[in-house]
Amino acid sequence: MITTITQESWRNQLNNSELLFNIVQTLDISTEQIQEILKLGEIEDKEIVDQVLEACDNETFEAFLNGFIVYKRGKEEAKPGVKKKAPLPIKVRKSINNVILKKLKIAFSLTNEDIIELFEKEGVSMTKNELTTYFRKEGHKHYRRLEDYYLKNFLTAVSKL
């Protein structure tokens, strides 16, 4: 459960280290698992691994999320003749919550209905149309930024899986 981050800090934009710390704490990920996940995300620099919870840039955070997908689902086998899709990048700081939601959806093999159900378990009402606005590309006319409040509730719900 998220206990070290106050309600006030969730209202303000969290930095990557705070977000990562919340994910690690909420999902009960050990230091050894963090190291393994970063390795799966192609980060093997011991210095980065040791400092990831104190200073985490977009590239490292993205590597953690990509590694977490591989950690939960396994390595995707290359299919002959099919071009490998690039992982969803963290381009803009303000869309990071949307990227986290998308990547955790993939990692836990969740459907939109599953996510809506998880939100409902945390007392958050959301329609399928509302949810899909968070999965759209930034710049799309129906794109919406996922607020910290929703991310916090999603992480709490996922921790109970």
PyMOL commands that set and color helices and strands:
alter all, ss='L'
color gray80, all
select helices_A, chain A and resi 7-11+16-26+31-40+46-51+58-73+93-107+112-121+128-133+148-159
alter helices_A, ss='H'
color red, helices_A
deselect
rebuild
show_as cartoon
